[in-house]
Amino acid sequence: MAAAGLALTVAAAAAKHDPLLLIGLGVLSCGIGEWINRPMQQTLVQRGIGGLNGIVTGHPWKAKPLGIILDLLGIGLIAFGIFRIVIA
């Protein structure tokens, strides 16, 4: 999501389209916030006695203050960008 936000931001800046730039920055902010809130975690899976059968990898949501702030900032920027497009 952060990569899409970055691409959208760069394209909007090149086109000098301010509302789309706000939306792109909002998507970028949400993407970074979710990246912070979803750290990669690995767990060893063992079956039976003494056997390692695999590693399970996941990205469970663990709320962190900075991640939540970036998510809220992103939502606000997206909403304001849409508002600017609608009233234009």
Stockholm file with secondary structure:
# STOCKHOLM 1.0

chainA/1-88         MAAAGLALTVAAAAAKHDPLLLIGLGVLSCGIGEWINRPMQQTLVQRGIGGLNGIVTGHPWKAKPLGIILDLLGIGLIAFGIFRIVIA
#=GR chainA/1-88 SS CHHHHHHHHHHHHHHTCHHHHHHHHHHHHHHHHHHHHSCCEEEEEECSSSCEEEEEEECCCCCCHHHHHHHHHHHHHHHHHHHHHHHC
#=GC SS_cons        CHHHHHHHHHHHHHHTCHHHHHHHHHHHHHHHHHHHHSCCEEEEEECSSSCEEEEEEECCCCCCHHHHHHHHHHHHHHHHHHHHHHHC
//
